[in-house]
Amino acid sequence: LIPHYCGTGKYLDKLLIVWNDVGTEIPRDIAGHECDVPLMFLISKANKLTNRFIAYMEIETKGVFIIDDDRKILHEDIIFAFQSWQQFRHKVLGFEHRTHTILSDGTYYYGDKEGKSINHGYSLLISANIILHKKYLEMFQVPLFLPIGIHKYIDEHMNCEDIAICLMVTDFLERVIHIEDYQ
């Protein structure tokens, strides 16, 4: 997938790859790949799902597009996502969504809506491919915004980072809205 994203040209500032395969060297054919934009590898000290939400100093733009290594997003969709995000910079935008609800039989459900009679919209995005403001990556590391216990759970179970980032942003935005109501 690196050649695909390297060909995105002027629409990316740079391509940063968080290398979570601890103890494995980056293959030469990957590390030396020709790219339209700077290609950088950020080598992790530990294989943690939360590494994707670190505000690395190499990120110099406000908008950050996070894409899993098994997702291929068309260039036109990347452009559209970025243009949409520019209009709603306070939001987290993405391509894959989930819903949660209590079904008619009383069971709790989390997943997509296919084959389910769910009458409301989607609840959150999964972080397989999202664009968000760099500020949210900075906030993700601060216990005031996201408690250490949540980080620990994500890292131990390699799951739920999508729920954590969406809820953190929602909680922050609700607080900002309430503050603005009193000014």
C-alpha positions as CSV (number, residue, x, y, z in Angstrom):
1,L,0.0,0.0,0.0
2,I,3.0,2.4,0.4
3,P,3.2,2.9,-3.4
4,H,-0.5,3.8,-3.5
5,Y,-0.2,6.5,-0.8
6,C,3.2,7.7,-2.1
7,G,1.4,8.6,-5.3
8,T,-1.0,10.9,-3.6
9,G,1.3,13.8,-4.4
10,K,0.4,17.4,-3.4
11,Y,-2.5,16.2,-1.2
12,L,-0.2,14.9,1.6
13,D,2.5,16.9,3.5
14,K,4.3,13.7,4.3
15,L,3.7,10.0,4.8
16,L,4.4,8.9,8.4
17,I,4.4,5.1,9.1
18,V,4.2,4.1,12.7
19,W,6.2,0.8,12.7
20,N,4.7,-1.3,15.5
21,D,6.4,-4.5,14.5
22,V,8.9,-4.3,17.4
23,G,12.1,-6.2,16.9
24,T,11.6,-6.5,13.1
25,E,13.6,-4.3,10.8
26,I,11.8,-2.4,8.1
27,P,12.3,-4.3,4.8
28,R,14.6,-2.4,2.4
29,D,12.1,-2.4,-0.4
30,I,9.7,-0.6,1.9
31,A,12.1,1.7,3.6
32,G,13.7,2.8,0.3
33,H,10.6,3.3,-1.6
34,E,10.4,6.4,-3.9
35,C,7.6,8.8,-2.9
36,D,6.1,12.0,-4.1
37,V,6.2,13.3,-0.5
38,P,8.7,12.7,2.4
39,L,8.3,9.1,3.6
40,M,9.2,8.6,7.3
41,F,9.1,5.6,9.6
42,L,8.5,6.1,13.3
43,I,9.7,3.0,15.1
44,S,7.7,2.1,18.2
45,K,9.4,0.9,21.4
46,A,6.3,-1.3,22.1
47,N,3.5,-2.6,20.0
48,K,0.6,-0.5,21.3
49,L,-2.6,0.4,19.5
50,T,-2.4,3.9,21.1
51,N,0.8,4.6,19.1
52,R,-1.4,5.7,16.3
53,F,-2.7,8.6,18.4
54,I,0.6,10.1,19.4
55,A,1.1,13.7,18.3
56,Y,4.6,13.0,16.9
57,M,6.7,16.1,16.4
58,E,7.0,15.0,12.7
59,I,3.4,15.9,12.2
60,E,3.5,19.6,11.1
61,T,-0.1,20.0,9.8
62,K,-3.3,20.6,11.7
63,G,-5.1,17.8,9.8
64,V,-4.0,14.3,10.4
65,F,-5.2,11.3,8.3
66,I,-4.8,8.0,10.1
67,I,-5.1,4.9,7.9
68,D,-4.7,1.3,8.9
69,D,-2.1,-0.7,7.0
70,D,-4.8,-2.9,5.5
71,R,-7.0,-0.1,4.1
72,K,-6.6,1.4,0.6
73,I,-8.4,4.7,0.3
74,L,-8.8,6.1,-3.2
75,H,-6.9,9.4,-3.8
76,E,-10.2,11.1,-4.7
77,D,-11.7,10.0,-1.4
78,I,-8.6,11.3,0.5
79,I,-9.1,14.7,-1.2
80,F,-12.8,14.7,-0.5
81,A,-12.2,13.8,3.2
82,F,-9.7,16.5,3.6
83,Q,-11.9,19.1,1.9
84,S,-14.8,18.1,4.1
85,W,-12.6,18.2,7.2
86,Q,-11.5,21.7,6.4
87,Q,-15.1,22.8,6.7
88,F,-15.6,21.0,10.1
89,R,-12.1,21.0,11.7
90,H,-13.5,20.3,15.1
91,K,-15.0,17.0,14.0
92,V,-13.5,13.5,13.5
93,L,-14.3,12.4,9.9
94,G,-13.9,8.9,8.5
95,F,-15.2,6.2,6.2
96,E,-16.2,3.4,8.5
97,H,-18.8,3.7,11.1
98,R,-20.6,1.7,13.8
99,T,-23.7,1.9,15.8
100,H,-24.8,0.8,19.2
101,T,-28.3,0.1,20.4
102,I,-30.5,-2.2,22.4
103,L,-32.3,-4.6,20.0
104,S,-36.0,-5.5,20.3
105,D,-35.0,-8.7,22.1
106,G,-33.3,-6.7,24.8
107,T,-29.7,-7.6,23.8
108,Y,-27.1,-4.9,23.4
109,Y,-25.6,-4.6,19.9
110,Y,-22.5,-2.9,18.6
111,G,-21.5,-3.1,14.9
112,D,-22.8,-2.1,11.5
113,K,-26.5,-1.8,10.7
114,E,-26.6,-4.4,7.9
115,G,-29.3,-6.9,8.6
116,K,-30.5,-5.2,11.7
117,S,-33.7,-3.2,12.2
118,I,-32.0,-0.1,13.7
119,N,-33.8,3.2,13.2
120,H,-31.2,5.7,14.3
121,G,-27.9,6.7,12.7
122,Y,-24.4,5.7,13.4
123,S,-22.8,6.3,16.8
124,L,-19.1,6.5,16.0
125,L,-16.3,6.0,13.5
126,I,-13.8,3.2,13.7
127,S,-10.3,4.5,13.5
128,A,-9.2,2.4,10.5
129,N,-9.3,5.6,8.4
130,I,-10.1,8.9,10.0
131,I,-9.0,12.5,9.7
132,L,-8.9,14.7,12.7
133,H,-7.2,17.7,14.2
134,K,-3.7,17.2,15.6
135,K,-4.9,18.9,18.8
136,Y,-7.0,15.7,19.5
137,L,-3.8,13.6,19.3
138,E,-2.2,15.9,21.9
139,M,-5.3,15.6,24.1
140,F,-5.3,11.8,23.8
141,Q,-2.1,11.7,25.8
142,V,-3.4,13.9,28.6
143,P,-5.2,12.1,31.5
144,L,-7.5,15.1,32.0
145,F,-9.0,14.3,28.6
146,L,-8.5,10.5,28.5
147,P,-7.8,8.7,31.8
148,I,-4.8,6.4,32.1
149,G,-7.0,3.4,32.8
150,I,-8.5,3.7,29.3
151,H,-5.0,3.8,27.7
152,K,-4.1,0.7,29.7
153,Y,-7.2,-1.1,28.6
154,I,-6.6,-0.3,25.0
155,D,-3.0,-1.4,25.1
156,E,-3.8,-4.6,27.0
157,H,-6.7,-5.6,24.8
158,M,-5.6,-4.1,21.5
159,N,-9.1,-2.8,21.1
160,C,-11.5,0.1,21.7
161,E,-9.2,2.9,20.6
162,D,-12.0,4.0,18.2
163,I,-14.5,4.3,21.0
164,A,-12.0,6.2,23.2
165,I,-11.0,8.8,20.6
166,C,-14.6,9.4,19.5
167,L,-15.9,9.7,23.1
168,M,-12.9,11.9,24.1
169,V,-13.7,14.4,21.2
170,T,-17.4,14.3,21.9
171,D,-16.9,15.0,25.6
172,F,-14.5,17.9,24.8
173,L,-16.9,19.4,22.3
174,E,-19.8,19.2,24.7
175,R,-17.8,21.0,27.3
176,V,-16.8,23.7,24.9
177,I,-20.4,24.2,23.8
178,H,-21.5,24.5,27.4
179,I,-18.8,27.0,28.1
180,E,-19.8,29.1,25.1
181,D,-23.5,29.0,26.3
182,Y,-22.4,30.9,29.5
183,Q,-20.4,33.6,27.8
